[in-house]
Amino acid sequence: MKFKLFGLFFLILTILFGLFNIKPTLAASYTLSGKVTDSSGTGISNSTINVVDTTTNIDVNTTSDSLGNYSLSIDGGTYNVQVTPPSGSNFGPAVTQNRIISSDSVINFILVSSGTVSLSGHVYGPQGDPLQGIILSIGGNGSGATATTDNTGAYSMQVLPGSYTISGNCERGNSNDMPDACQISSSYNALSLTQSTPYEINIESFLSWIFNLMQAYGRINEN
């Protein structure tokens, strides 16, 4: 009888010990970093970067350093990231919305003079390689602009605020991650630009816009 009571007492202690030693699962944290510059690539210091969780509305913020760089640690999730230029700088704000952060991420911002907005980012192929030499054009709202991606796949265009469509074409350049020729159109989905916006483009996003390949790869891979 004593043995049974001792065993029961030991079992209860084991359960209680387990309950009091349950460790909460911590959300994974990642580094969000980047640079705030003007159209010439010069860093803009003292810009305020607000990172707002779209689910909880919790706002984490920091400021850019003397070179325009910023860095902060956030939990994985979906965020709106807004940059407010320093007071008296004559630059307009910039925003990127619904960015999913599931790993260390880099978001760069290009600020332009108040009254205009910029659309900037990179163009990547289906294997994640930057695509050089793609000519992108945006038009609408009585304004338009054209840019050609550089060897890092980067592009930047400045226009008045409004709704725009984007188009482009490319020929095989230095990257093997490019079709022999392609045409790009976003006529179904207008881009509403109210603030300077970083926008990363890849073949998967083009597919949702109607990415017409004149000579198909024969395969579409995720980045």
Secondary structure, DSSP 8 states (H G I E B T S, - for coil): -HHHHHHHHHHHHHHHHHHHT-------EEEEEEEEE-TTS-B-TT-EEEEEETTT--EEEEE--TTSEEEEEEESEEEEEEEE--TTS-B--EEEEEEEESS-EE--EE--BTT-EEEEEEEE-TTS-B--S-EEEEEETTEEEEEE--TTSEEEEEE-SEEEEEEEEEE--S-SSS-SEEEEE-TTS-EEESSBEE--EEHHHHHHH-EEESS--S-----
